[in-house]
Amino acid sequence: MGLQLSHDYKVIFAVAIFLFTLFLVIKKPYNIGIGYSAVIGAVLAFIFGIIQYIDIFKVVDIVWDATFTFVATIIISLILDEIGFFEWAALHIARFAGGSGRKLFIYVILLGALVAALFANDGAALIITPIVYEKMKALKFEKKHMIPFIMAAGFIADTASLPLKTSNLVNIVSTDYFNIGFFTYFINMLTPDIFSIVVSTCALYLFFRKDIPARYDVGSLKIPKDAIKDEKLFKYSFLILVLLLGGYFASEFLNLPVSIFAITFAALFSYMGFKSPAVNLKSVFKDAPWSIVIFSIGMYLVVFGLKNVGLTELLGRSISYFSHSGVFILTVYTGYLAAFISSIMNNMPTVMINSLAIHSANLKSIMLKPAVYANVIGCDLGPKITPIGSLATLLWLNVLERKGIKISWGYYFKVGIILTVPVLFFTLLGLYFIMSARI
């Protein structure tokens, strides 16, 4: 039942537990996993009477589809990585650039955008970045020439994770909460995503142009075909991806959760991988982000505690206030609000906090849609401002450190805020254009 506390004390404890949980997730004292950290926060919220048993069922109902879709997508991407799919793609673009460093830089960004769209931002950041690093080493790039490519790969992983419902975990959480189908989401987010990719590419190029090498030796790279470790499974992978994407689009019309298709094709691909000598299925399942399942439930229970004590309603009132100023102002405000909160407390809890706030604002339909999509955009792009904005960024920094590339938090923040603020504005502008056209 939990302790019986006054409302004021519940507010204090709800905020304290939320901040304590974030501390555990980000700092990981004693190497505590993110799943355990979230569970500790949820248990504390229950003990102090901030959440009840019924909240567990509410949260599970909200996050199960997003969580299992995310895990299944990462499993598919890990198997593809095992058979050399991403390295094959990276080698092709390196050859296609014809030795031009500037062209290669643009192509790396576009590859990252494609991978982020199909395999989620985490897959893009954690799989493409090491491959890009290895190619830079093979080309004998100095560290200062590597940094632009590595930063670009990490940046575009989030800024291009808009187009599909499955491109980012926060996309699925928000769309499921507001009952938005896969196709409907895609139609509304395609234009903002194009804006984001174009502006991100321009911003990244302008920022890093002096450090991008003019030329490189294509002959030092191996032939793309040599990267393929199982040619039969490699060919089948294209069919799997087409069918998976088709299933995603069909999900809205069949009224089925996207996780059904993600899990089905992940299971099929895993079965095919089990028969392949190139795939270490045990390693794939070990590396899959299972802790996200527990983290999602635990973290959102902690966030639900903030709702229960009325804190999300305060945000809802501010959103309601700006809705009276028109679609453009509401879109920009909601997007930057989500970005700011994501940058200081991580985008996973932010998307739920703001979704609850938007729901409590009781907006008219004409204002609800821009607010919902702007919240997603802010939660996708906002994490690039600081290293703690998303779990993917923290993992990305850890991967780079193991490769001997140290990105200081100060440098990351400088790059992040300079690039993210304008990219976010133009992406929200793209959303405003598409929303206005449909009013």
Secondary structure, 3 states (H helix, E strand, C coil): CCCCCCHHHHHHHHHHHHHHHHHHHHHCHHHCCHHHHHHHHHHHHHHCCCCCHHHHHHHHHHHHHHHHHHHHHHHHHHHHHHCCHHHHHHHHHHHHCCCEHHHHHHHHHHHHHHHHHHHHHHHHHHHHHHHHHHHHHHCCCCHHHHHHHHHHHHHHHHHCCCCCCCCCHHHHHHHHHCCCCHHHHHHHHHHHHHHHHHHHHHHHHHHHHHHCCCECCHHHCCCHHHHCCCHHHHHHHHHHHHHHHHHHHHHHHHCCCHHHHHHHHHHHHHHHHHCCCCCCHHHHHHHCCCHHHHHHHHHHHHHHHHHHCCHHHHHHHHHHHHHCCCHHHHHHHHHHHHHHHHHHHCHHHHHHHHHHHHHHCCCCHHHHHHHHHHHHHHHHHHHHHCCCCCHHHHHHHHHHHHCCCCCCHHHHHHHHHHHHHHHHHHHHHHHHHHHHHCC
